[in-house]
Amino acid sequence: MSTVTLRDIHKRYTDVEIIKGVDLEIDDREFVVFVGPSGCGKSTLLRMIAGLEEISAGDLLIDGEKVNDVPPDKRGLAMVFQTYALYPHMTVAENMAFSLRLAGISKQQRYEKARDVARILQLEALLNRKPKELSGGQRQRVAIGRALVRNPKVFLFDEPLSNLDAALRVQMRIELAGLHDSLQSTMIYVTHDQVEAMTLADKIVVLQGGIVEQVGSPLELYHHPRNLFVAGFIGSPRMNFLAVTVSSVNDSGTIVKLPSDARVTIPVEPGSISVGDSATLGIRPEHLRVDQTNATIMGDVLVVERLGGETYLYVKVAGGETLTVQTDGDNMSQMHDRIPIHINGNLCHLFDANGAAIPKTYRHHLTQNGSHEQQHPHKLNY
């Protein structure tokens, strides 16, 4: 069992509060990702768990035991940093076994352990090489192996892929996911890259300004963001936002007026917003459709981004906003074209003037042919 519990955790540097009361439960064998923009406090929070930063207030528990004052090497954790920090004069085997050497483990035992870990990480053929003879991805695996030989309760990763090129990042994400599946260990991972968060995590913790904005599974955060920040941060490309005004509220939903004067009905909980209120409409790029018959708004194509299987259109609409529209790879739209865009209110999100999401009254799901179909009405909890 390897659980981590944070109870009202604070971190202050003199008069500046960096972490502002974090409560979090990390379950045994869970892969949890801390994500957020630079300066949000995610690395500081990880270092507090590791024992590399003191806790100003609150309690940190590992397997139910308070460890606020326990030194880092006694917490049963292993950390992989952004920099590999490998000893250049040591071989791969020596680098991985170094912590065991400091612990007084015999040479035979520590090299047997290093070989076992090398087998898991596909480094067996590289055990006698020096770091300068390795690629970036191989060096990162050695750094992971150095943590793995210690057989820790919890693995901590601080942006471990940020120094790799795009192709290696994808490869290492796959390897990390496979490693977690095979080891069944608790892992806590910090990144500013929400794609890494979406592809690796069992649970995502979105941080902003030292505060936890939302905790949930990747799809929960994607489909049911709690506020504008989460909605805009999770998803690539990001969610589209349009400033709207509430023109009517009834049992079937809330009708909002777009800058173009077009109206869209969004099925949100009655009583959450009033006629005349300002709000923000949010819709994902894949939920917009180029549709002459059912056009909601017109827009001018600024940029066409062709990726083969799909095409992204960046379209300027009334009010000066630019919408990202995801279309098929064979879409023939060109720069400067004026195109019709359909906005399906059932697929939209609505946020009040304070940026909080207004709960929807029913959900939809994708049918096998890719269209959306309404299910039985019920309130969604954000």
N, C-alpha and C positions, 0 to 999 in steps of 0.2 A: 504494500500500500504506500503510495507516494502522493499525498495531497498537500496543497499550499493554500493557506487562508490569510487574507489581508483584512484587518479590521480597523477601519477609520485611520488609515495610514497617511501621515503628513511628513513633508520634508521642507525644512526652512533653511535658508542661508541668510543669517542676520535678519534683516527685515523683509526679505523676499521669500514668499511661499511658492515652492515649485510643485509639490504634490499636495492637493487640497482635500484630503479626506477620501481615500479610495477604499471601498469595500469590495472584495472579490473572493469567490470560491473556485479553486482549480482542482478538478477531480483527478483521481488516480488514472493514469494512462491517457490523459487528455492532452491534445496538442492545442495550446492556446497561443494566439498571436496578439501582441500589443501593436496597434497601428495608429498612426497619426502624423501630422506634419512635424517638421523640425521644431524643436523647442516645446513640444507638448508634454514632455516628462516621461516618455516611454522607457528610454534608456536609464534614466534615474531610478525609475520604479524597479527595473530589472536588477540594477546594481544594489538596491536596497534588499532585494530578495537574496542576492548572492552574498551580502554582508560587506560589500565594498563601499557602501554609503550607510551612515548611521540613520536610524529612524528617529525623527524629531518627536513624533507622537503616534500612538496607535500600537497595534500588536501584529506580529508576523508569526504564523504557526506553520510548522512543517510536520505532517503526520500527527496533527493535534497538539504538538508541543511548542510552546513559545520559544522563539530563537532570537529575539531582539539582541541579546547580549552574547550570543554564541559566535565565536570567530568563524570566518569563511571556511576554513579547512575542516571544521567540525560539523558543518551543516549537511554533509552528504550530497553536495551539489557539484556540478561541473559546468564550466562556462566556456563557450566558444566565442571569440571576439571577432570584430570586423577585420582587424589585421591578424595575419596568421601567427605572427610572433614565434616562428620556428627558429631553432638554433642552427645557424648556417654551417657550423663545423660538425654537426651530428648527422647521422643517417636517419632515414625515415623510422627505422626500428628504434633507434636511440631516442629520437624525439618523442615517439609515442610512449616509450617505457620510462621516460625521465621522472614523472611523478611517482612511479612505483619505486624507482631507485631512491628518491628522497624519503620514501616511506619505509625503507630498509628491506624491501623484498629482494630475495635472492636473484642473481643474474639469470639463472635458468628459468625461474618462475615468471619474471617480468618479460623475458623475450618470448616465452610460450604464450603469454597473454597478448603481447604485441602481434604475434603471428595470427592468433585467433581473431583479433580485431581487424587485422589487415585482410583476412579472408572475407569478412563481412563487407568491408569497404572496397574490395577488389584492388588491394594494394600489395598483394603478395609478391608480385614481380618487381616491386619498387623498394623493398625493404632496405636494400644496401645503397640506395641513391641518396645524394645530398639534396637539400631543398632547391638549390640553383638548377638542378637537373630535372625539375618537375614543372608541369604546367600549373596555371592558377587553380584549376579545378582539383588537380591532384594535391596541391598544397592545402587546399581547404579540407579535403578529405583527411589529410594527415592531422590537421588541427582538430577535426571532429574525433579522429581516432585517439588522440591524446586525451580527450575527455572521456571517451568510451572505455578505455582500459581501467578507469577508476571505478567502474560499475556504480555510477551515482544514482541517488534516488530520483533526482530531477536534472534534466539537461536545460541549460540556459543559453540562448543564442542571441547575440547582439549584432544585428544586421550582418550576418556572416557572408552574404552573397553580393554585397554592394561593390566589391572590388573586381567582380567578374564581368566579362562581356555578356551581351544579351543571350547568345547561344548557350554559354556555360551556365548562366543563371537558370535557364529553363531545365537544362540537364540536372543541375544540382537540386532544383526543386523536386524533380522526380525522385532523385536518390534520397533526399531527406524524407519524403513521404513514404518511400519503401522502407527506410531505416526505422521510422517510427512504427510502421506496421509490424516489422519483424521483431523489434525489441520490446514493443508494448510498454514503453516508458513514458513518464510524464515529461512533456517538453513545453518550455515557454520561449517564445520567439519574438524578437523585436524587429520591426521593419517600418519604413515609411512608404513602402510599395504595397498598395492595396491589392495588386494582382497576386503577389506572394501570399498575402493574408487570405484571399479568397480561395486559392488553390491548395493551401497547406492546412488551414485551421479546422479543428472541430468547433472551436469557439473563438470569436474575435472580440477583442476589447478595444473600442475606439476611444482614443484620448484626445483632449483638446484643452490646452491651458491648465494642465494638471488635474483635470476633472474627467471622469469616465462619462462619455456621452451616451454610450449604449453597449450592451454586451449581448451576444447571441451568435447563432450559427451564421455562416456566410450568407445563405439564402434568406434567412430571417432578416438580416440587416439590409440585404439587397432589395427585398420586396416590401419590407415594412420598416423603413427608417423612422426613427423617433423624431428627428428634426432635420432642418435644412442642412446642417453641417454634415451629418451622417449620410444624408441623401446625396450630397454633392461629392463626398469623399469616396464612398464605396461605389464602384462601378467604373468601367473603362470602355468607351468614353463616359464621361460623367453625365449625370442626369441633366436634362434641359430644364431651365426655369423661366417662367414668364410672370411678370407682375400683372395681377388681375384684380377686379373689383367684384364683390358679390352683388348680383343683380336680383336674385330671387332665391328663396329657401322654401322647400316643401318636402313632403314625405318621400318623394322619389329621389331627392338629392339636392345639391346646391348648384345653382346656375351662376357661372362666373362670366364676366365680360372681359375679353382679351383687348389689348391695345388696338387691334384692328376692328373692334366693335363686334366681332364674332362671339357667339355664346357657346359654352360647353357645360354640360351637366355632369357633375362629379358626385357619385354616391357616397356621401359622408354622413356621419351621425348628425341628425337634426339637433339644433340648439347649440352647436359648437361654434357657430359663427353667424353674424347677422347681416342683413341687407345694408349695403353701403360700406362694409368693412373692406379694407385692403388685404390682399392675401397673395400667396405665391403658388402658381400651378407648376407641378413638376411632372415630367414624363421622360422615360428612358428612350434613347435613340432608336432601339429596336421596336418600340411601340408606335412610332410615327410611320405614316405610310404616304407615299406619293400616289394620289388618287384624284383624278379629275372629276369623277362622278360625285364623290362625297367630300369635296374639299372644304376644309374649315378655314384655312388661311392660305394666302399666296406668299411666296418668298423668292428672293433672287439668289441663285447659286453663286457663292463666293469661291469655294474650293471643292474639287472632287478628289477624293482619296481612294484609289482603287487598290484593293488588297488581294485580288484574285477571286476568292470565294464570296467576298462581300465588298460593298462600296459604301463609303461614308460621304454624305453631302453636307457641306457647311452652308447653311441657308440664312440670309438676313431677312427678317420679317418686320412687319409694322411695329413701331416702338423702338427699333434699333437693335433688338436682341438677335443673336445668331444661334440657330438651332442646329444640332447635329442629328442627321437622319440616316439610319442604317438601312441600306437597301441591298438587293441582290447584286452579285458580282457582275451581271450582264446589264445592269442599269445604264442607259445611254445618255443620261443627263450630262450637260457640259457647263463650264463656267459661263456666267451671265444669263443662263436660262432662267426663265420665270416659271416656277413649278407650283402645283397645287399640293397642299399637305393636309391629310386627314388626321384629326386628333380625336381619339376614342376616349371619352370621359371615364369609362369603366377602368381604363388602364392608367389614369392620372392619379397623382397624389396632390393633396391640398395642404398648405401650411399657413398658419395664421400670421398676424403681423409680428409676433414674437419669434417666429421660426419653428414653432412646435407643430408636429404633424397632427392633422385632424383625423380621428379614426374613421375608417371606411365601414360601411354597413354590410357589405358582402364582398366576397372574393371571387375571382375568376380563375380558370385554369386552362392550360393549353390542351386542345384536342390533338389527335394524332396527325391531323393535316395542318397543324400550326395555327389554326384560328383560335379565338378565345370564346369561352363558353361560361355563362353565369351558373354559379351553384346556389344552394339555398341561402337566403339572407341570414346573416348573423354578424354581430359586432366583432371587429378585429381589435385586439388590444395591442397598443404600441408600447 
